């Protein structure tokens, strides 16, 4: 049950006479109603309110639920004077000032404690409007906010989007407010509003809505009990919001936790029969030398040796720590001379880390200056700008035309013996995230970016190839489970 549902349940119990016990010593509501009728007749004679049309008696078929014997069913009009607001002419600047609040639907956000308004009237503006006494109950009567309820604690006026109940002095404005806020009354408002795209509840229909009416002493007990419970509902709401936020984050936090365990060698068991990563690195070195010899790769500067102080955590004996630049390369750059498929940051779904299905085809003369990087199937694209956004993917399909990526990406081709999906997941891991987004590595304020030197100097924990594949298989199996579980939270 949500906090709002709990509040609704409490208000429903209140209007049904089930929230507080009845007291046989209370003056019955029928006597209170008779006093109200007599008071209204007096005010009519004095010319302070208009005479109301007599209402037909309420039939048993109309009554939506039973109430205690000391209660009665009445109509909203019985509670006091019913007023629909109006707006003084905005062309007359003399009507607006800072003397009286001019209440609008947005001002009712304060609920039972409406003490101010965004707009104000002058004394002249107040005199030509329909004045409302302190403790009048306001209910919006039109549009999407129909039924929004508040109690004003300062006399003023309201606009035509609001019906107001100016209660008789002997009644509890707070009880009227809580009853009007209940599911029962809110449902009645919507059912009696005009069934158009812009629902409207006019003054006549509003006045005729049924209202469960307890003895005055019980009205006060109900209000007191509700207001004792409201702080607990607020605490419950805060706890509920925290739990909702945690539930929303939980799948992502769990994925990160599992991924971190994976790259530390704790997700799957090691196998003594696996070829050690040290031998894999030797084969990568030989492959690199052959690519340089064949003219497919330029010889680059040697990377600095890894010191013990740099290593963030221990890995299994069959693993090796290696700099990223030692296990990947790229195919260089080109200037497009014909139509091509452009891969920009917007080409990637950074929630799923996948290429969008729709291609962006550009002609050579429309090519952005950043359209330079050659990509091939299996390459990892990693956005070096705002790396925390995870604009990254594996190129997993053929394109209709030659694909060229933005220089905002680092394009990584894995040497043989490095499983691209293992490296891809490592680049998503909390460990690499911390490195890439550290202020020492990611420079800039609005668009922090990591340069190639910093990026390729990053450390990667390298398992044997067979274990890389076991890690990926296990992680992806768990991902599917987490996604299913996340949908149930």
Helices and strands as residue ranges (DSSP letters): H 3-15, H 29-45, G 60-62, E 72-75, G 76-79, E 80-84, G 93-95, E 96-103, G 105-110, E 119-121, H 123-128, E 137-140, E 149-151, E 156-158, E 162-167, H 173-181, H 183-192, H 203-207, E 210-213, H 216-263, H 277-293, G 308-310, E 320-323, H 324-327, E 328-329, E 340-343, G 345-347, E 348-349, E 354-355, E 361-362, G 364-366, E 371-374, E 380-383, G 387-389, E 392-394, E 403-406, E 409-414, H 420-428, H 430-437, E 442-443, E 449-450, H 452-456, E 459-462, H 465-486
